[in-house]
Amino acid sequence: MFWRATFLACSLATSAIAAGFTPYENGRFNFKIDLPSDFKTVLIPENGDGIGLASVDGAAKLSVWGNYITEGGFTAESDFRRKLQVEEGWKFTYEKRGASWSSFSGVKDGRILYMRVIALCDDAIGNFTVEYPASEQRRYGPLIERLVGTLRPPAHCE
């Protein structure tokens, strides 16, 4: 009985997580990511480079976009994206990198910014940022894990 109840609980939790996200595919830059279903769309740029969303209560902002590398390679472009945030006053406290990805997290005025950048095909990169109140880190941590885990280039670019 215990195992049956445990299996049922896990199944329901998995269903709830799966039901809480909507697949998004960017047609211009050909990357994919799962977006939280309970966020509302606030911006769809005309050039098709991404999408902007906000939590229902407006406390969190999520931006997802692609762009072409302009700074001489993936690492230079990733550094440039980080520098833009530093110029806006963000103080980065976390940084991790791989050959084709980078993640940064910083704080400013009681808020946290998490930024992820991945290499795509054709000298392009896929990005997302999540900005939210520092007091709600536990709430947004699992969301960021999901976004990091699902931001993917096309299979032929990996």
DSSP file (Angstrom, degrees, kcal/mol; ACC not computed):
  #  RESIDUE AA STRUCTURE BP1 BP2  ACC     N-H-->O    O-->H-N    N-H-->O    O-->H-N    TCO  KAPPA ALPHA  PHI   PSI    X-CA   Y-CA   Z-CA
    1    1 A M     >        0   0    0      0, 0.0     4,-2.5     0, 0.0     5,-0.2   0.000 360.0 360.0 360.0 -42.0    0.0    0.0    0.0
    2    2 A F  H  >  +     0   0    0      1,-0.2     4,-2.6     2,-0.2     5,-0.2   0.933 360.0  47.4 -57.7 -47.6    2.8    2.4    0.9
    3    3 A W  H  > S+     0   0    0      1,-0.2     4,-2.8     2,-0.2    -1,-0.2   0.872 110.9  51.9 -64.4 -37.0    4.5    1.9   -2.5
    4    4 A R  H  > S+     0   0    0      2,-0.2     4,-2.4     1,-0.2    -1,-0.2   0.922 111.6  46.1 -65.0 -43.5    1.2    2.4   -4.3
    5    5 A A  H  X S+     0   0    0     -4,-2.5     4,-2.5     2,-0.2    -2,-0.2   0.894 113.3  49.9 -65.4 -40.2    0.6    5.7   -2.4
    6    6 A T  H  X S+     0   0    0     -4,-2.6     4,-2.5    -5,-0.2    -2,-0.2   0.926 111.4  48.6 -64.4 -44.9    4.2    6.8   -3.1
    7    7 A F  H  X S+     0   0    0     -4,-2.8     4,-2.6     1,-0.2    -2,-0.2   0.921 112.3  48.7 -60.6 -44.5    3.8    6.1   -6.8
    8    8 A L  H  X S+     0   0    0     -4,-2.4     4,-2.5     2,-0.2    -2,-0.2   0.914 111.2  49.6 -62.6 -43.8    0.5    7.9   -7.0
    9    9 A A  H  X S+     0   0    0     -4,-2.5     4,-2.3     1,-0.2    -1,-0.2   0.917 112.9  47.0 -62.2 -43.5    2.0   10.9   -5.2
   10   10 A C  H  X S+     0   0    0     -4,-2.5     4,-2.5     2,-0.2    -2,-0.2   0.901 111.7  51.2 -65.1 -40.9    5.0   11.0   -7.5
   11   11 A S  H  X S+     0   0    0     -4,-2.6     4,-2.3     2,-0.2    -2,-0.2   0.918 111.4  47.1 -62.4 -44.1    2.7   10.7  -10.6
   12   12 A L  H  X S+     0   0    0     -4,-2.5     4,-2.4     2,-0.2    -1,-0.2   0.905 112.0  50.3 -65.4 -41.3    0.5   13.5   -9.4
   13   13 A A  H  X S+     0   0    0     -4,-2.3     4,-2.2     1,-0.2    -2,-0.2   0.914 111.2  48.7 -63.1 -42.6    3.5   15.7   -8.7
   14   14 A T  H  X S+     0   0    0     -4,-2.5     4,-2.6     1,-0.2    -1,-0.2   0.901 111.5  50.0 -63.7 -41.1    5.0   15.0  -12.1
   15   15 A S  H  X S+     0   0    0     -4,-2.3     4,-2.7     1,-0.2    -2,-0.2   0.901 109.5  51.3 -63.4 -40.9    1.7   15.8  -13.8
   16   16 A A  H  X S+     0   0    0     -4,-2.4     4,-0.9     2,-0.2    -1,-0.2   0.907 111.7  46.9 -64.2 -41.0    1.4   19.0  -11.9
   17   17 A I  H >< S+     0   0    0     -4,-2.2     3,-0.8     2,-0.2    -2,-0.2   0.943 114.2  46.7 -65.7 -46.9    4.9   20.1  -13.0
   18   18 A A  H >< S+     0   0    0     -4,-2.6     3,-1.1     1,-0.3    -2,-0.2   0.873 111.7  51.3 -62.7 -37.5    4.2   19.1  -16.6
   19   19 A A  H 3< S+     0   0    0     -4,-2.7    -1,-0.3     1,-0.2    -2,-0.2   0.683 101.0  65.4 -73.1 -16.8    0.9   20.9  -16.6
   20   20 A G  T << S+     0   0    0     -4,-0.9    17,-2.7    -3,-0.8    18,-0.5   0.405  98.3  59.3 -87.4   2.8    2.6   24.0  -15.2
   21   21 A F  E <   -A   36   0A   0     -3,-1.1    13,-0.1    15,-0.3     0, 0.0  -0.956  61.6-154.4-135.2 151.8    4.7   24.7  -18.3
   22   22 A T  E     -A   35   0A   0     13,-3.1    13,-3.1    -2,-0.3     2,-0.1  -0.989  28.4-116.9-124.1 128.6    4.0   25.4  -22.0
   23   23 A P  E     -A   34   0A   0      0, 0.0     2,-0.4     0, 0.0    11,-0.2  -0.406  30.1-165.7 -64.5 138.3    6.6   24.5  -24.7
   24   24 A Y  E     -A   33   0A   0      9,-2.6     9,-2.1    -2,-0.1     2,-0.5  -0.994   5.5-169.9-125.3 132.8    7.9   27.6  -26.5
   25   25 A E  E     -A   32   0A   0     -2,-0.4     2,-0.8     7,-0.2     7,-0.2  -0.987  16.4-142.8-124.6 124.2    9.8   27.4  -29.8
   26   26 A N  E  >> -A   31   0A   0      5,-2.8     4,-1.7    -2,-0.5     5,-0.6  -0.764  10.4-165.2 -87.3 113.8   11.5   30.4  -31.2
   27   27 A G  T  45S+     0   0    0     -2,-0.8    -1,-0.2     1,-0.2    22,-0.1   0.773  83.7  52.9 -71.1 -27.9   11.1   30.2  -35.0
   28   28 A R  T  45S+     0   0    0     20,-0.6    -1,-0.2     1,-0.1    21,-0.1   0.914 126.1  20.5 -75.3 -42.6   13.7   32.9  -35.8
   29   29 A F  T  45S-     0   0    0     19,-0.3    92,-0.3     2,-0.1    -2,-0.2   0.424  98.9-129.9-109.4  -0.9   16.6   31.4  -33.8
   30   30 A N  T  <5 +     0   0    0     -4,-1.7     2,-0.3     1,-0.2    -3,-0.2   0.840  57.7 133.9  58.7  41.9   15.3   27.8  -33.5
   31   31 A F  E   < -A   26   0A   0     -5,-0.6    -5,-2.8   122,-0.2     2,-0.3  -0.819  40.3-145.7-115.3 163.8   15.6   27.2  -29.8
   32   32 A K  E     +AB  25 152A   0    120,-2.6   120,-2.7    -2,-0.3     2,-0.3  -0.919  20.7 162.1-127.8 152.2   13.2   25.7  -27.4
   33   33 A I  E     -A   24   0A   0     -9,-2.1    -9,-2.6    -2,-0.3     2,-0.5  -0.952  37.2-116.0-161.4 149.3   12.3   26.3  -23.7
   34   34 A D  E     -A   23   0A   0     -2,-0.3   116,-0.1   112,-0.3   117,-0.1  -0.813  32.0-156.5 -90.0 128.4    9.4   25.5  -21.4
   35   35 A L  E     -A   22   0A   0    -13,-3.1   -13,-3.1    -2,-0.5     2,-0.2  -0.815  26.2-101.2-105.5 145.3    7.6   28.6  -20.1
   36   36 A P  E >   -A   21   0A   0      0, 0.0     3,-1.5     0, 0.0   -15,-0.3  -0.461  24.4-145.4 -66.1 128.7    5.6   28.8  -16.9
   37   37 A S  T 3  S+     0   0    0    -17,-2.7   -16,-0.1     1,-0.3   -17,-0.1   0.753  95.7  61.0 -66.7 -24.8    1.9   28.6  -17.8
   38   38 A D  T 3  S+     0   0    0    -18,-0.5    18,-0.7     2,-0.1     2,-0.3   0.372  86.5  90.9 -89.0   7.6    0.9   30.9  -15.0
   39   39 A F  E <  S-C   55   0B   0     -3,-1.5     2,-0.4    16,-0.2    16,-0.2  -0.769  73.0-134.5 -94.6 148.1    3.0   33.8  -16.4
   40   40 A K  E     -C   54   0B   0     14,-3.1    14,-2.1    -2,-0.3     2,-0.3  -0.816  18.8-112.0-104.8 144.6    1.3   36.2  -18.8
   41   41 A T  E     +C   53   0B   0     -2,-0.4    12,-0.3    12,-0.2     3,-0.1  -0.571  38.5 166.8 -72.8 128.9    2.8   37.5  -22.0
   42   42 A V  E     +     0   0B   0     10,-2.9     2,-0.3    -2,-0.3    11,-0.2   0.532  63.6  25.0-117.6 -15.0    3.6   41.1  -21.9
   43   43 A L  E     +C   52   0B   0      9,-1.7     9,-3.0     2,-0.0    -1,-0.3  -0.952  44.4 175.8-155.7 131.4    5.8   41.6  -25.0
   44   44 A I        -     0   0    0     -2,-0.3     7,-0.2     7,-0.2    -3,-0.0  -0.886  33.5-137.4-130.2 101.8    6.2   39.8  -28.3
   45   45 A P    >   -     0   0    0      0, 0.0     3,-1.5     0, 0.0     5,-0.2  -0.246  11.8-127.4 -60.1 145.1    8.8   41.8  -30.4
   46   46 A E  T 3  S+     0   0    0      1,-0.3     0, 0.0     2,-0.1     0, 0.0   0.785 106.6  62.9 -62.3 -28.5    7.9   42.3  -34.1
   47   47 A N  T 3  S-     0   0    0      1,-0.1    -1,-0.3   -19,-0.0     0, 0.0   0.519 106.5-125.4 -80.2  -2.7   11.3   40.9  -35.2
   48   48 A G    <   +     0   0    0     -3,-1.5   -20,-0.6     2,-0.1   -19,-0.3   0.694  67.7 133.0  73.8  20.0   10.5   37.5  -33.6
   49   49 A D  S    S-     0   0    0    -21,-0.1    17,-2.4   -22,-0.1     2,-0.3   0.650  72.0 -53.9 -81.5 -11.5   13.6   37.3  -31.5
   50   50 A G  E     - D   0  65B   0     15,-0.2     2,-0.3    -5,-0.2    15,-0.3  -0.938  53.2 -87.5 175.8-151.4   11.8   36.3  -28.3
   51   51 A I  E     - D   0  64B   0     13,-2.8    13,-2.5    -2,-0.3     2,-0.4  -0.988  17.4-145.5-156.3 145.1    9.1   36.9  -25.7
   52   52 A G  E     +CD  43  63B   0     -9,-3.0   -10,-2.9    -2,-0.3    -9,-1.7  -0.958  23.2 176.6-116.5 135.9    8.6   38.8  -22.5
   53   53 A L  E     -CD  41  62B   0      9,-3.3     9,-2.5    -2,-0.4     2,-0.3  -0.885  13.0-159.8-133.2 163.4    6.4   37.5  -19.6
   54   54 A A  E     -CD  40  61B   0    -14,-2.1   -14,-3.1    -2,-0.3     7,-0.2  -0.990  30.1-103.4-141.2 149.5    5.5   38.5  -16.1
   55   55 A S  E >   -C   39   0B   0      5,-2.3     3,-1.7    -2,-0.3   -16,-0.2  -0.308  41.1-107.0 -64.6 158.1    4.1   36.6  -13.1
   56   56 A V  T 3  S+     0   0    0    -18,-0.7    -1,-0.1     1,-0.3   -17,-0.1   0.866 123.2  48.1 -57.5 -38.1    0.4   37.1  -12.5
   57   57 A D  T 3  S-     0   0    0      1,-0.1    -1,-0.3     0, 0.0    -2,-0.1   0.512 111.1-123.6 -82.0  -3.3    1.2   39.3   -9.4
   58   58 A G  S <  S+     0   0    0     -3,-1.7    -2,-0.1     2,-0.2    -1,-0.1   0.480  80.6 115.8  78.8   2.3    3.8   41.3  -11.5
   59   59 A A  S    S+     0   0    0     -5,-0.1     2,-0.4     1,-0.0    -1,-0.1   0.778  70.6  47.1 -76.3 -26.5    6.6   40.5   -9.0
   60   60 A A        -     0   0    0     72,-0.2    -5,-2.3     2,-0.0     2,-0.4  -0.905  64.3-160.3-121.8 146.2    8.7   38.5  -11.5
   61   61 A K  E     -DE  54 131B   0     70,-2.4    70,-2.5    -2,-0.4     2,-0.4  -0.975   3.9-168.2-123.7 138.1    9.8   39.1  -15.1
   62   62 A L  E     -DE  53 130B   0     -9,-2.5    -9,-3.3    -2,-0.4     2,-0.4  -0.992   3.7-175.5-127.4 124.3   10.9   36.5  -17.6
   63   63 A S  E     -DE  52 129B   0     66,-2.4    66,-2.2    -2,-0.4     2,-0.4  -0.978   1.0-177.6-119.9 134.1   12.6   37.5  -20.8
   64   64 A V  E     +DE  51 128B   0    -13,-2.5   -13,-2.8    -2,-0.4     2,-0.3  -0.999  20.1 142.4-130.9 127.2   13.5   34.9  -23.5
   65   65 A W  E     -DE  50 127B   0     62,-2.1    62,-3.1    -2,-0.4     2,-0.3  -0.990  36.3-135.7-159.2 164.8   15.3   35.8  -26.7
   66   66 A G  E     + E   0 126B   0    -17,-2.4     2,-0.3    -2,-0.3    60,-0.2  -0.882  23.3 172.4-119.8 156.7   17.8   35.0  -29.3
   67   67 A N  E     - E   0 125B   0     58,-2.0    58,-2.8    -2,-0.3     2,-0.2  -0.983  34.0-101.7-156.6 160.9   20.4   37.2  -30.9
   68   68 A Y  E     - E   0 124B   0     -2,-0.3     2,-0.3    56,-0.2    56,-0.3  -0.604  45.5-101.2 -84.0 147.6   23.4   36.9  -33.2
   69   69 A I        +     0   0    0     54,-3.0    -1,-0.1    -2,-0.2     5,-0.1  -0.524  46.5 164.2 -69.7 126.7   26.9   37.1  -31.8
   70   70 A T        +     0   0    0     -2,-0.3    -1,-0.2     3,-0.1    54,-0.0   0.441  61.1  69.1-119.1  -7.7   28.4   40.5  -32.3
   71   71 A E  S    S-     0   0    0      2,-0.2     8,-0.1     3,-0.0    -1,-0.1   0.086 114.8 -87.0-110.0  23.6   31.3   40.4  -29.8
   72   72 A G  S    S-     0   0    0      4,-0.1     2,-0.2    -3,-0.1     3,-0.1   0.649  91.9 -13.6  91.8  15.8   33.7   37.9  -31.4
   73   73 A G  S  > S-     0   0    0      1,-0.1     4,-2.6     2,-0.1     5,-0.2  -0.684  85.4 -70.4 139.3 168.8   32.6   34.5  -30.2
   74   74 A F  H  > S+     0   0    0     -2,-0.2     4,-2.8     1,-0.2     5,-0.2   0.926 126.1  46.4 -59.2 -49.2   30.4   32.8  -27.6
   75   75 A T  H  > S+     0   0    0      1,-0.2     4,-2.5     2,-0.2    -1,-0.2   0.922 114.4  47.6 -62.4 -44.6   32.5   33.7  -24.5
   76   76 A A  H  > S+     0   0    0      2,-0.2     4,-2.2     1,-0.2    -1,-0.2   0.902 113.6  48.2 -62.8 -40.9   32.9   37.3  -25.6
   77   77 A E  H  X S+     0   0    0     -4,-2.6     4,-2.5     2,-0.2    -2,-0.2   0.915 111.2  50.1 -66.3 -42.4   29.2   37.7  -26.3
   78   78 A S  H  X S+     0   0    0     -4,-2.8     4,-2.0    -5,-0.2    -2,-0.2   0.911 111.2  49.1 -61.2 -43.2   28.3   36.1  -23.0
   79   79 A D  H  X S+     0   0    0     -4,-2.5     4,-2.6    -5,-0.2    -1,-0.2   0.887 109.7  52.6 -62.5 -39.3   30.7   38.5  -21.2
   80   80 A F  H  X S+     0   0    0     -4,-2.2     4,-2.2     2,-0.2    -2,-0.2   0.916 107.6  50.6 -63.1 -43.9   29.1   41.4  -23.0
   81   81 A R  H  X S+     0   0    0     -4,-2.5     4,-1.2     1,-0.2    -1,-0.2   0.898 112.4  47.6 -60.6 -40.9   25.6   40.3  -21.9
   82   82 A R  H  X S+     0   0    0     -4,-2.0     4,-2.1     1,-0.2     3,-0.3   0.918 108.9  54.2 -64.7 -44.2   26.9   40.1  -18.3
   83   83 A K  H  X S+     0   0    0     -4,-2.6     4,-2.5     1,-0.2    -2,-0.2   0.878 102.5  57.4 -59.7 -39.6   28.5   43.6  -18.6
   84   84 A L  H  X S+     0   0    0     -4,-2.2     4,-0.7     1,-0.2    -1,-0.2   0.892 108.4  46.7 -58.3 -39.4   25.3   45.1  -19.8
   85   85 A Q  H ><>S+     0   0    0     -4,-1.2     5,-2.0    -3,-0.3     3,-0.5   0.881 109.2  53.8 -70.8 -38.3   23.6   44.0  -16.6
   86   86 A V  H ><5S+     0   0    0     -4,-2.1     3,-1.9     1,-0.2    -2,-0.2   0.907 105.0  55.0 -61.0 -41.3   26.5   45.2  -14.4
   87   87 A E  H 3<5S+     0   0    0     -4,-2.5    -1,-0.2     1,-0.3    -2,-0.2   0.753 102.6  57.4 -63.8 -23.1   26.1   48.6  -16.1
   88   88 A E  T <<5S-     0   0    0     -4,-0.7    -1,-0.3    -3,-0.5    -2,-0.2   0.443 129.8 -96.7 -84.9  -1.2   22.5   48.5  -14.9
   89   89 A G  T < 5S+     0   0    0     -3,-1.9     2,-0.2     1,-0.3    -3,-0.2   0.468  73.8 146.2 103.3   2.7   23.7   48.1  -11.3
   90   90 A W      < -     0   0    0     -5,-2.0     2,-0.6    18,-0.1    -1,-0.3  -0.552  36.5-151.5 -75.4 136.6   23.5   44.3  -10.9
   91   91 A K  E     -F  107   0B   0     16,-2.2    16,-2.1    -2,-0.2     2,-0.3  -0.935  16.2-140.5-109.0 110.3   26.2   42.8   -8.6
   92   92 A F  E     +F  106   0B   0     -2,-0.6    14,-0.3    14,-0.3     3,-0.1  -0.538  29.3 169.0 -79.8 132.7   26.9   39.3   -9.7
   93   93 A T  E     +     0   0B   0     12,-2.5     2,-0.4    -2,-0.3    13,-0.2   0.425  66.5  45.5-117.4  -7.1   27.4   36.7   -6.9
   94   94 A Y  E     +F  105   0B   0     11,-1.7    11,-2.0     2,-0.0     2,-0.3  -1.000  56.6 166.3-142.1 136.8   27.3   33.5   -9.0
   95   95 A E  E     +F  104   0B   0     -2,-0.4     2,-0.3     9,-0.2     9,-0.2  -0.948   1.2 167.9-152.3 130.8   28.9   32.6  -12.2
   96   96 A K  E     -F  103   0B   0      7,-2.3     7,-2.9    -2,-0.3     2,-0.3  -0.996  10.5-172.9-143.9 142.8   29.3   29.2  -13.9
   97   97 A R  E     -F  102   0B   0     -2,-0.3     2,-0.2     5,-0.2     5,-0.2  -0.961  12.9-178.1-139.0 152.1   30.3   28.4  -17.5
   98   98 A G        -     0   0    0      3,-2.9     3,-0.5    -2,-0.3    -2,-0.0  -0.720  53.0 -86.4-128.5-175.2   30.7   25.6  -19.9
   99   99 A A  S    S+     0   0    0     -2,-0.2   -24,-0.1     1,-0.2   -25,-0.1   0.832 126.8  20.0 -64.9 -31.7   32.0   25.5  -23.5
  100  100 A S  S    S+     0   0    0     19,-0.1    19,-2.5   -26,-0.1     2,-0.3   0.129 124.1  45.9-127.9  20.9   28.6   26.4  -24.9
  101  101 A W  E     - G   0 118B   0     -3,-0.5    -3,-2.9    17,-0.2     2,-0.3  -0.990  51.1-170.6-155.6 158.7   26.7   27.9  -22.0
  102  102 A S  E     -FG  97 117B   0     15,-2.2    15,-2.6    -2,-0.3     2,-0.4  -0.983   4.7-163.2-150.6 149.2   27.0   30.4  -19.1
  103  103 A S  E     +FG  96 116B   0     -7,-2.9    -7,-2.3    -2,-0.3     2,-0.3  -0.995   9.1 179.2-133.9 139.9   24.9   31.3  -16.1
  104  104 A F  E     -FG  95 115B   0     11,-2.5    11,-3.1    -2,-0.4     2,-0.4  -0.982   5.9-171.9-137.6 147.4   25.0   34.3  -13.9
  105  105 A S  E     +FG  94 114B   0    -11,-2.0   -12,-2.5    -2,-0.3   -11,-1.7  -0.996  14.7 161.4-141.5 139.2   23.1   35.5  -10.9
  106  106 A G  E     -FG  92 113B   0      7,-2.3     7,-2.6    -2,-0.4     2,-0.3  -0.898  25.9-124.3-148.6 175.9   23.2   38.8   -9.1
  107  107 A V  E     +FG  91 112B   0    -16,-2.1   -16,-2.2    -2,-0.3     2,-0.3  -0.913  23.0 163.8-128.9 152.1   21.4   41.2   -6.8
  108  108 A K  E >  S- G   0 111B   0      3,-1.9     3,-1.5    -2,-0.3   -18,-0.1  -0.826  70.6 -13.0-165.7 127.1   20.2   44.8   -6.9
  109  109 A D  T 3  S-     0   0    0      1,-0.3     3,-0.1    -2,-0.3   -19,-0.0   0.843 128.2 -47.4  50.4  44.6   17.7   46.6   -4.7
  110  110 A G  T 3  S+     0   0    0      1,-0.3    24,-2.6    23,-0.1    25,-0.5   0.671 117.9 107.7  74.9  16.6   16.3   43.5   -3.0
  111  111 A R  E <   -GH 108 133B   0     -3,-1.5    -3,-1.9    22,-0.3     2,-0.4  -0.874  58.4-139.7-124.7 158.5   15.8   41.7   -6.2
  112  112 A I  E     -GH 107 132B   0     20,-3.1    20,-2.2    -2,-0.3     2,-0.4  -0.933   9.1-161.3-117.1 141.2   17.6   38.7   -7.9
  113  113 A L  E     -GH 106 131B   0     -7,-2.6    -7,-2.3    -2,-0.4     2,-0.5  -0.992   4.2-170.4-120.7 127.2   18.5   38.4  -11.6
  114  114 A Y  E     -GH 105 130B   0     16,-2.5    16,-2.3    -2,-0.4     2,-0.4  -0.976   8.1-173.3-115.3 131.6   19.3   35.0  -13.1
  115  115 A M  E     -GH 104 129B   0    -11,-3.1   -11,-2.5    -2,-0.5     2,-0.4  -0.985   6.7-174.0-129.4 133.7   20.7   35.0  -16.6
  116  116 A R  E     -GH 103 128B   0     12,-2.6    12,-1.9    -2,-0.4     2,-0.4  -0.988   1.7-175.2-127.6 136.6   21.4   32.0  -18.8
  117  117 A V  E     -GH 102 127B   0    -15,-2.6   -15,-2.2    -2,-0.4     2,-0.3  -0.999   3.9-178.1-132.3 132.2   23.1   32.1  -22.3
  118  118 A I  E     -GH 101 126B   0      8,-2.7     8,-2.3    -2,-0.4     2,-0.3  -0.954  29.4-111.1-129.5 151.9   23.6   29.1  -24.6
  119  119 A A  E     - H   0 125B   0    -19,-2.5     6,-0.2    -2,-0.3     2,-0.2  -0.587  36.2-176.5 -77.7 140.3   25.2   28.7  -28.0
  120  120 A L        -     0   0    0      4,-2.8     3,-0.4    -2,-0.3     4,-0.3  -0.559  34.0 -72.8-118.9-173.5   22.9   28.1  -31.0
  121  121 A C  S >  S+     0   0    0    -92,-0.3     3,-0.7     1,-0.2    -1,-0.2  -0.313 106.1  27.9 -74.8 165.0   23.6   27.4  -34.7
  122  122 A D  T 3  S-     0   0    0      1,-0.2    -1,-0.2    -2,-0.1     3,-0.1   0.828 132.0 -58.3  55.3  43.4   24.8   30.0  -37.1
  123  123 A D  T 3  S+     0   0    0     -3,-0.4   -54,-3.0     1,-0.2     2,-0.3   0.886 105.1 127.1  56.0  43.5   26.7   32.3  -34.7
  124  124 A A  E <   -E   68   0B   0     -3,-0.7    -4,-2.8    -4,-0.3     2,-0.3  -0.847  43.9-151.5-124.0 163.3   23.6   32.9  -32.6
  125  125 A I  E     -EH  67 119B   0    -58,-2.8   -58,-2.0    -2,-0.3     2,-0.4  -0.966   8.5-139.8-132.9 152.2   22.8   32.6  -28.9
  126  126 A G  E     -EH  66 118B   0     -8,-2.3    -8,-2.7    -2,-0.3     2,-0.3  -0.909  28.2-177.7-108.6 140.6   19.7   31.9  -26.8
  127  127 A N  E     -EH  65 117B   0    -62,-3.1   -62,-2.1    -2,-0.4     2,-0.3  -0.939  16.2-178.6-135.4 152.7   19.1   33.8  -23.6
  128  128 A F  E     -EH  64 116B   0    -12,-1.9   -12,-2.6    -2,-0.3     2,-0.4  -0.971   4.4-169.5-145.6 150.4   16.8   34.1  -20.7
  129  129 A T  E     -EH  63 115B   0    -66,-2.2   -66,-2.4    -2,-0.3     2,-0.4  -0.991   3.0-166.1-130.1 143.1   16.6   36.3  -17.7
  130  130 A V  E     -EH  62 114B   0    -16,-2.3   -16,-2.5    -2,-0.4     2,-0.4  -0.999   6.0-171.7-125.6 126.8   14.4   36.0  -14.6
  131  131 A E  E     +EH  61 113B   0    -70,-2.5   -70,-2.4    -2,-0.4   -18,-0.2  -0.979  20.0 148.6-119.8 130.4   14.1   38.9  -12.2
  132  132 A Y  E     - H   0 112B   0    -20,-2.2   -20,-3.1    -2,-0.4   -72,-0.2  -0.970  51.6 -73.4-155.3 163.6   12.3   38.4   -9.0
  133  133 A P  E >   - H   0 111B   0      0, 0.0     3,-2.1     0, 0.0   -22,-0.3  -0.406  37.0-132.9 -64.1 136.3   12.1   39.6   -5.3
  134  134 A A  G >  S+     0   0    0    -24,-2.6     3,-1.3     1,-0.3   -23,-0.1   0.808 105.6  65.9 -58.9 -29.8   15.0   38.1   -3.2
  135  135 A S  G 3  S+     0   0    0    -25,-0.5    -1,-0.3     1,-0.3     3,-0.2   0.632  99.4  53.0 -67.7 -12.7   12.4   37.3   -0.6
  136  136 A E  G <>  +     0   0    0     -3,-2.1     4,-1.9     1,-0.2     3,-0.3  -0.009  67.6 122.3-112.5  28.5   10.9   34.8   -3.0
  137  137 A Q  H <> S+     0   0    0     -3,-1.3     4,-2.0     1,-0.2    -1,-0.2   0.879  74.0  53.4 -59.7 -39.8   14.0   32.8   -3.9
  138  138 A R  H  4 S+     0   0    0     -3,-0.2    -1,-0.2     1,-0.2    -2,-0.1   0.875 109.2  50.1 -63.1 -35.7   12.5   29.5   -2.8
  139  139 A R  H  4 S+     0   0    0     -3,-0.3     4,-0.4     1,-0.2    -1,-0.2   0.899 118.4  36.1 -68.4 -41.1    9.5   30.1   -5.0
  140  140 A Y  H  X S+     0   0    0     -4,-1.9     4,-2.4     1,-0.2    -2,-0.2   0.615  96.0  82.3 -94.1 -12.7   11.5   30.9   -8.2
  141  141 A G  H  X S+     0   0    0     -4,-2.0     4,-2.2    -5,-0.2    -1,-0.2   0.941  94.6  45.8 -55.7 -51.0   14.4   28.5   -7.7
  142  142 A P  H  > S+     0   0    0      0, 0.0     4,-2.0     0, 0.0    -1,-0.2   0.854 110.8  54.5 -62.9 -33.1   12.5   25.5   -9.1
  143  143 A L  H  > S+     0   0    0     -4,-0.4     4,-2.5     2,-0.2    -2,-0.2   0.934 108.5  48.3 -63.3 -45.5   11.3   27.6  -12.0
  144  144 A I  H  X S+     0   0    0     -4,-2.4     4,-2.9     1,-0.2     5,-0.2   0.906 108.6  54.0 -63.1 -41.5   14.9   28.6  -12.9
  145  145 A E  H  X S+     0   0    0     -4,-2.2     4,-2.3     1,-0.2    -1,-0.2   0.914 110.3  47.4 -57.4 -42.6   15.9   24.9  -12.7
  146  146 A R  H  X S+     0   0    0     -4,-2.0     4,-1.3     2,-0.2  -112,-0.3   0.919 112.1  48.9 -65.8 -43.8   13.2   24.1  -15.2
  147  147 A L  H  X S+     0   0    0     -4,-2.5     4,-1.7     1,-0.2     3,-0.4   0.930 112.6  47.7 -62.2 -45.4   14.1   26.9  -17.5
  148  148 A V  H  < S+     0   0    0     -4,-2.9    -1,-0.2     1,-0.2    -2,-0.2   0.914 112.7  50.3 -60.3 -43.1   17.8   26.0  -17.5
  149  149 A G  H  < S+     0   0    0     -4,-2.3    -1,-0.2    -5,-0.2    -2,-0.2   0.707 117.5  38.0 -70.2 -20.7   16.9   22.3  -18.1
  150  150 A T  H  < S+     0   0    0     -4,-1.3     2,-0.8    -3,-0.4    -1,-0.2   0.565  81.3 106.0-111.8  -9.6   14.7   23.0  -21.1
  151  151 A L     <  +     0   0    0     -4,-1.7  -118,-0.2    -3,-0.2   -25,-0.0  -0.616  54.7 163.1 -70.5 110.4   16.5   25.9  -22.9
  152  152 A R  B     -B   32   0A   0   -120,-2.7  -120,-2.6    -2,-0.8     3,-0.1  -0.979  37.9-136.0-138.0 141.2   17.9   23.9  -25.8
  153  153 A P        -     0   0    0      0, 0.0  -122,-0.2     0, 0.0     5,-0.1  -0.379  54.7 -72.1 -78.6 171.3   19.3   24.5  -29.3
  154  154 A P    >>  -     0   0    0      0, 0.0     3,-2.3     0, 0.0     4,-0.7  -0.325  50.5-108.2 -59.9 152.2   18.2   22.4  -32.2
  155  155 A A  G >4 S+     0   0    0      1,-0.3     3,-0.9     2,-0.2     0, 0.0   0.831 118.0  58.7 -54.6 -37.2   19.5   18.8  -32.0
  156  156 A H  G 34 S+     0   0    0      1,-0.2    -1,-0.3     2,-0.1     0, 0.0   0.559 105.6  51.1 -73.8  -5.1   21.9   19.4  -34.9
  157  157 A C  G <4        0   0    0     -3,-2.3    -1,-0.2     1,-0.1    -2,-0.2   0.573 360.0 360.0-102.7 -12.9   23.6   22.3  -33.0
  158  158 A E    <<        0   0    0     -3,-0.9    -1,-0.1    -4,-0.7    -2,-0.1   0.496 360.0 360.0 -72.5 360.0   24.3   20.5  -29.7
